[in-house]
Amino acid sequence: MKANVMYAAGDVRVVEAPVPTLQKPTDAILKVVAACICGSDLHPYHSMHAHEHGEGEAMGHEVIGTIEEMGSQVAGFKKGDLVVVPFAYGDLTCPFCQEGLMTSCVHGGFMTGCQAEFVRVPQAQGSMFKLPDEIDESSPLLPSLLTLSDVYGTGYHAALKGGVNEHTTVTVIGDGAVGLLAVLSAKKLGAKKIILMGRHKVRTDLGLEFGATDVVPERGEEGVAKVREMTNGEGTHVVLECVGLMPAYEMSIGVVRAGGVISRVGVPQYDDAPVGFASLFGRNITLTGGPAPTRAYMEELLPDILNGTIEPGRVFDATVDLDGVPDGYRAMDKREALKVLIRP
């Protein structure tokens, strides 16, 4: 089968790979119907070092597919079912899954290899989410449904962990797909003032359509000053940090209100960050966030997609087949594309 493999920074190739097989009775094999390139895939695209023996990393963690084969311990599904899979798989029965924290499942892990013709899903019974029978492989809703795998669920997780409601003011840092869907999520949860910090007009225009009330294109101290000017010098109750780089974290500290919350869902590309008296402690700032347990949100978020209330799939602005995936990476890296949909 065709699969996309990353060998080093900037080096993604389409290769011939073996079709995955069942390794455990809890596995399933999917034929990939839709996948995509994630902003977090760009982190290794920028920094991955070549492995000593030349082996690569199978890429992709977001997928909708049809079930080809299931292990003996997978029940409640049948061959041909169209399912969406969260980027973090889990059994849905362990104590952490029962608490809605599937990303900490004792039998869990993170999906890989979805940018291919077929993919193996571990812990399939707990991970796969069956789409309604009226949805087929040609449905125009597929792009929006694919966002349930990661980016919409991640934006929603940011807003939930931040405690967004009708009484909170919100700053969203980052105008990538997750940031834009964090705006959408903050709007869904009732926020009346949502400031989007981003400098790419095509993206921030979409953010305004998703519910942002204001856009701040400035960065650093200038951006912080602008947000504070817009909030009577106080900052916002909640900051949703959707980038993962140190400058975004530093801006979060600058724009959050005393007593407020910084909710991080951008994968942090650093280990050390200010948490002391001057940054967080002295102003009673709460720091929260982490990998989103997107499977826990699928039932809740699905209806608004099905009835057309929201269209999170608008974050996809380019589509490629498997052969076009390396070009898709280049387009996202150059900011020529916001998020690339893959249709094998």
N, C-alpha and C positions, 0 to 999 in steps of 0.2 A: 504494500500500500504506500501511498505518498504520505510523508510526514515532514513537519518543519522542525529542524534541530538547530540550536544555537551552539556554536563552537568557540566563540570568543566575542569580545566586544565588537559590535558591528557586523558580525559574521553569522547570518541566518541562512540556512540552505534547505532546499527541498530535496529529500532523500527517499530512497526506497527502503522501507522498514518492514519487519514482519508484522502481520496482523496480530494484535494482542489476543491472548487466550486467557481463559479462566485460570486463576492461580489459587483461589480459595473458594469454598462453597458460598461465600458471601459476596462474590463478585458478579458483575454483569458486563457484557460487551455491548457497546452502542455503535451504530453507524451514525457518524456525525452529519447532522443536518445544517447546523449553524454553529459557528464559533467566532472568536474575535481576538484582536490584539488589545491587551490591557496597558494602561499607562504604567503599571508596575512592571510590565515586561521590558520597559525601556531602561529600568535600573540595571539589569544585567547587560542589556544592549550597550550601555555606556561603560560598564566596568568589569565585565566578566573576563577572567584570565583563562587562556587555553589550558585544558587539562594535559597532564604530562603524557598520557598515552593517546591523545587525540580524540577521545570520546566527547560527545556533545550532550546537551541537555534537551530533551523533548519538550517543546514549548506549548503553552496554552492551558488555561485553567477554567475557561468558561465554555459551556456546551449545552446545546439542545440536540438530542439524537433519538433514533428509534432503537428499541431493544432488539438485538440480534440473538443473544444467548444469555442465560442466567444460571448461576450456581444453584445447588440443591437447597440452600437455605434462604433463597430469595423468593418471597411470596407476595401476592397481592398485585402482581404485574403479569403481562403476557407479552409474547414476542410481537413486535410491531408497535407497541405503545410508544407514543411520543412523550419524552420526558425532558425536563430541565434539571441540571445537576448543579449544586452549589460548588463554589471553588474550594470549599473545605468539606470533605466528606466525614460522615460519622454514623454511628449505629442507631442513633435516636433513642436509645434505651439507657445509656449510662447516666450516672447522676448529673454530670455536666450538661448532657444533651437534654435531660428532663428539665433542667433549669433554663433551657434556651441557649446554652453556650456550646454549640456544636463544635466550635473551633478549638475547644479543649477536650473533645471526646477522647476517652481512654483508648479507643480503637481507631481513632481518626487520623487525618492527615490532610494534605493539600493535593488537589488534582494537578496532574501534569499530562502532557501529550494530547491535548484537545485540538491542536492545530494539525489535524490528520484526518484520514478517512474513517478510522475506527479508533475507539478509546476504551480502555478498561476502567470501570467504576468500582472501587473497593467499597465495602459496606453499602452495597447497592440498595438494599431494602430501606434503610434509613435515609439514604441520600437522594435517591431519585424522586422527583415530584412529577406526577403524571399530569399532563395538560389535558384540558377538556376535549372530548371526542370531536367537537366541531372544529378544532384547530388541526390543520394538516400542514404538510411540509411547504405548501405554497401560501400559507396564510400571511397577509400583510402585517399581522401582529407579531410575527416571529422576532423582529429586532427588539421590540419592547419586551417581549417575554424573555429574551436572552439576558436582558439587564437584571432579571431576578437572580441570575447566577452569581453576580458580583456587584456591578457598579450602582444599580439602584438600591439593592439591599445594603450596600456599604454606605451610601449617602444617607439612607434612612437610619442605619445604626448610629451614624455620627449625630444625627439630630435627636434620636432617642436618648443616647448616652448623655447628650448635652442638656437634656431636660427641656427641650424646646416646647413652648406652648403659646397660647394667645397673649400671654403677658410678657414674653421675653423678646428682647431685641437680639438680632443675630448677625454676626459677621461670618461669611464663608470665604476662606482663603484658598484660592485655586480655581481656575476656570477650565480645568479638564473635565472629563466625563463625570468623575465622582463629585467634584465640586458643584457642577451644574445640577446633578441629581440630589445633592445635599440641599441646594436651593429649593428644588421641587419638594423635597421631604419636609423642609422647614415650613414651607407654605402649607403642605398637607396637615401639619401639626398645629397650624393656627397662627404662626408668627406674622405680625403686622409690618415689622420693619426688618428687611433682610438686605444687608450690604454685601455685595459681591466684590471681592478684591481680585481683579484680573485685568490684563491689558490687551487681550486679543479680542477686537471688537465683534467679530463674527460670533465668537463664543459668548461674550458677555451680552450680546443682543439676545441670544437664545436664553441666557440666564434671566434676562428681564421678562421674557415670555413665560419662563418657568415660575416666576414669582418674585424675583429680586426687585426691591424698590429703589435701590441705588447701586451705582457701580463706581468703584474707586480704582483707577488704573495705576495710580502711583504705588511705588514699592518702598520698603524700608521705612526710615523715620518720616519721610514725606507722606507715605501712605497712612502710617499710624496717626500723624497729625490730622490728616483729612478725616479719618473715621472719628476721631475724638471731637473735631469741630462739628461733625454732623450729629453728635450725641451729647451736646452740652458739656463737653470735656470729660465725660464719664467713661466712654467705651460702651460695648454691648454686653448684655448678660451672658451670652453664649458665643463662643468662637468655634467654628467647625474647620479644623485644619486638614485640608485634603491634598496636601502636596508631599510632605515627608522630608523636606529639606530644612536645614537649620535656619535659614532666613525666614521661612514660613513660621517656624516655631517662635522665633524672636518677635515677629510681627504679632503673633497670637498673644504673647505676653503684653505687647504694647497696646493692643486694642481691647483687651478684655476688661470688663468693669470690676471694681472691687466686689468680692463675694461671688464672682462669676465662675463660669466653667469653660475650660478649653477641652474640646473633644477631638481627639486625633484619630483619623483613619488613613491618612497618607502614610505609607510604609516608611518608617524612619530610616534615613540613611546616615544615622549617627547613633552613638551610644551615650555620650555625655551631653547633658543639657542643663541650663539653669533651673534650679528648683528651690533656691534659697530664699532668705528673707526678702531681699530686694525684688525678686522676680515673682514668686508665688506665695510663699508663706506669709509675708507681711501684709498682703492684701486678701488673705483667705481665699485664694484661687484654688479651685478643684481641677485636677488634671485627670482626664479619663480617656476612654477609647481603646481601640485595638482591632484585630481582624474581625470582620463582621460575620456573625453566624447567620448567613443569608437564608439557609433552609428554614430557620425559625420564622422568617418574615413572609415566606412565599404565599401562604394562604391569605394573609392579611392584605398583601399588596396586589394580588392577582385581579380581584374584581374591578378595580379602577382602570386596569389595562384593558380588560375584556369589554367594559362598557364605554371605553373611549374617553373617560374623564381626564386621563393623562396619557401622554405618549413619550415615555422615557427613551424609546428607541430613536428619537430624533438626535441623540448624541452620535449616532452612526452617520458619518458623512462620506464614507467611501466603502466600496464592496470589492472584494477580490476572491478569486478561487485559490486553491492551495498553491498553485504555481506562482501566484502573485503576492504571497505572504511576505517574502523578503522586501519587495517594493513597498508593501504596506508598513513595514517597520521603518523604512527610510522616510516615508511620507509623514508618519507620526513623529519621528525624530526631528524632522525639519519643520514641524507644525504646519505641514500642508494638509494634514488630516487630523481631526479631533479623535475619532475612534474608528477603527477599520473592522467591518463585518467580513467574515469569511464564510462563503457558501461553497463547499467542496463540489 
